[in-house]
C-alpha cells in the first residue's frame, strides 16, 4: 500500500492455507484467483470494484477468452484498463496470474 493505493502482485489461484494451485483450467483458476483477490482487497478496505488497472499473465495467450469468461462474474461490465500477455509462470500447473492496482475509497481511509 501507498497512500490510498493498493498494489497486488502475483495474485494466483493458490489456496491460502495449503498453497496448492486450485483448478485445472483458466476459468477455474481465474475463479479462485478473483475470490482470493476479493478477500485481500476487502481486508484492506477496498474491493474488486475499486481496481483501476490489471495486468493478466496467461501461460497460453489463446486462453484470453477463457479468462474473460470468468472475469464477468467478478468485474464491472466495463472493466478497468487491462493488459493481457502470455508468459511462463512460476509453477507448471499455474495457468494465470494477475497484478492489480486498486484504490481505497475516501470513506474507508
C-alpha positions as a Markdown table, in Angstrom:
| # | Residue | x | y | z |
|---|---|---|---|---|
| 1 | Unk | 0.0 | 0.0 | 0.0 |
| 2 | Unk | 1.0 | 3.6 | -0.6 |
| 3 | Unk | -1.4 | 6.3 | 0.5 |
| 4 | Unk | -4.8 | 5.2 | -0.7 |
| 5 | Unk | -3.3 | 2.8 | -3.4 |
| 6 | Unk | -3.1 | -1.0 | -3.1 |
| 7 | Unk | -0.6 | -2.8 | -5.3 |
| 8 | Unk | -1.2 | -6.5 | -5.6 |
| 9 | Unk | 1.5 | -8.6 | -7.4 |
| 10 | Unk | 1.4 | -12.2 | -8.3 |
| 11 | Unk | -2.2 | -12.9 | -7.4 |
| 12 | Unk | -3.0 | -16.5 | -8.2 |
| 13 | Unk | -5.3 | -19.4 | -7.6 |
| 14 | Unk | -3.5 | -20.9 | -4.7 |
| 15 | Unk | -5.4 | -22.0 | -1.6 |
| 16 | Unk | -4.3 | -19.6 | 1.1 |
| 17 | Unk | -4.0 | -22.4 | 3.6 |
| 18 | Unk | -2.3 | -25.1 | 1.6 |
| 19 | Unk | -0.6 | -23.0 | -1.1 |
| 20 | Unk | -1.7 | -25.5 | -3.7 |
| 21 | Unk | -3.0 | -24.3 | -7.1 |
| 22 | Unk | -6.7 | -24.6 | -7.3 |
| 23 | Unk | -8.4 | -25.5 | -10.6 |
| 24 | Unk | -7.0 | -27.1 | -13.8 |
| 25 | Unk | -8.4 | -24.7 | -16.4 |
| 26 | Unk | -8.0 | -21.0 | -16.8 |
| 27 | Unk | -11.7 | -20.4 | -16.0 |
| 28 | Unk | -11.4 | -22.5 | -12.7 |
| 29 | Unk | -8.1 | -20.8 | -11.7 |
| 30 | Unk | -9.4 | -17.3 | -12.5 |
| 31 | Unk | -12.5 | -18.0 | -10.3 |
| 32 | Unk | -10.2 | -18.9 | -7.4 |
| 33 | Unk | -7.9 | -16.0 | -8.1 |
| 34 | Unk | -10.7 | -13.5 | -8.1 |
| 35 | Unk | -12.0 | -15.0 | -4.8 |
| 36 | Unk | -8.6 | -14.6 | -3.3 |
| 37 | Unk | -8.2 | -11.1 | -4.6 |
| 38 | Unk | -11.6 | -10.1 | -3.3 |
| 39 | Unk | -10.7 | -11.3 | 0.2 |
| 40 | Unk | -7.4 | -9.5 | 0.1 |
| 41 | Unk | -8.8 | -6.2 | -1.1 |
| 42 | Unk | -11.7 | -6.3 | 1.4 |
| 43 | Unk | -9.3 | -6.9 | 4.2 |
| 44 | Unk | -7.5 | -3.7 | 3.2 |
| 45 | Unk | -10.7 | -1.6 | 3.0 |
| 46 | Unk | -11.3 | -1.8 | -0.8 |
| 47 | Unk | -13.0 | -4.1 | -3.3 |
| 48 | Unk | -12.8 | -5.5 | -6.8 |
| 49 | Unk | -14.9 | -2.5 | -7.9 |
| 50 | Unk | -12.1 | -0.2 | -6.9 |
| 51 | Unk | -9.4 | -1.8 | -9.1 |
| 52 | Unk | -8.1 | 0.7 | -11.6 |
| 53 | Unk | -5.6 | -1.4 | -13.5 |
| 54 | Unk | -5.0 | -5.1 | -14.2 |
| 55 | Unk | -2.1 | -6.9 | -15.8 |
| 56 | Unk | -3.1 | -10.5 | -16.6 |
| 57 | Unk | -0.4 | -13.1 | -17.3 |
| 58 | Unk | -1.6 | -16.2 | -19.1 |
| 59 | Unk | 0.5 | -19.3 | -19.7 |
| 60 | Unk | -1.2 | -19.5 | -23.1 |
| 61 | Unk | -2.4 | -16.2 | -24.5 |
| 62 | Unk | -5.0 | -18.1 | -26.6 |
| 63 | Unk | -6.8 | -18.5 | -23.2 |
| 64 | Unk | -7.8 | -14.8 | -23.2 |
| 65 | Unk | -11.5 | -15.6 | -23.8 |
| 66 | Unk | -11.5 | -18.2 | -21.0 |
| 67 | Unk | -10.1 | -15.5 | -18.6 |
| 68 | Unk | -12.8 | -13.1 | -19.8 |
| 69 | Unk | -15.5 | -15.7 | -19.2 |
| 70 | Unk | -14.5 | -15.9 | -15.5 |
| 71 | Unk | -13.9 | -12.1 | -15.3 |
| 72 | Unk | -17.6 | -11.2 | -16.0 |
| 73 | Unk | -18.6 | -12.8 | -12.7 |
| 74 | Unk | -16.4 | -10.5 | -10.6 |
| 75 | Unk | -15.7 | -7.3 | -12.5 |
| 76 | Unk | -17.9 | -4.5 | -13.8 |
| 77 | Unk | -19.3 | -4.6 | -17.3 |
| 78 | Unk | -16.7 | -2.0 | -18.3 |
| 79 | Unk | -13.6 | -3.4 | -16.6 |
| 80 | Unk | -10.6 | -1.1 | -15.8 |
| 81 | Unk | -7.5 | -0.8 | -18.1 |
| 82 | Unk | -6.2 | -4.3 | -18.6 |
| 83 | Unk | -3.1 | -5.7 | -20.3 |
| 84 | Unk | -3.2 | -9.4 | -21.1 |
| 85 | Unk | 0.1 | -11.2 | -22.1 |
| 86 | Unk | 1.5 | -14.7 | -22.5 |
| 87 | Unk | 4.3 | -15.6 | -20.2 |
| 88 | Unk | 6.0 | -18.6 | -18.5 |
| 89 | Unk | 4.6 | -18.7 | -14.9 |
| 90 | Unk | 6.5 | -19.8 | -11.8 |
| 91 | Unk | 4.8 | -23.2 | -11.4 |
| 92 | Unk | 3.9 | -25.6 | -14.2 |
| 93 | Unk | 0.3 | -26.0 | -13.1 |
| 94 | Unk | -0.3 | -22.3 | -12.9 |
| 95 | Unk | -2.2 | -21.0 | -16.0 |
| 96 | Unk | -3.0 | -17.5 | -14.9 |
| 97 | Unk | -1.6 | -14.8 | -12.6 |
| 98 | Unk | -2.7 | -11.2 | -12.1 |
| 99 | Unk | -1.2 | -7.9 | -10.9 |
| 100 | Unk | -3.7 | -5.3 | -9.8 |
| 101 | Unk | -3.8 | -1.7 | -8.6 |
| 102 | Unk | -6.7 | -0.6 | -6.5 |
| 103 | Unk | -7.7 | 2.4 | -4.5 |
| 104 | Unk | -9.2 | 2.6 | -1.0 |
| 105 | Unk | -12.3 | 4.8 | -1.2 |
| 106 | Unk | -12.0 | 8.0 | 0.9 |
| 107 | Unk | -14.8 | 6.9 | 3.2 |
| 108 | Unk | -12.7 | 3.8 | 4.2 |
| 109 | Unk | -9.5 | 5.6 | 5.0 |
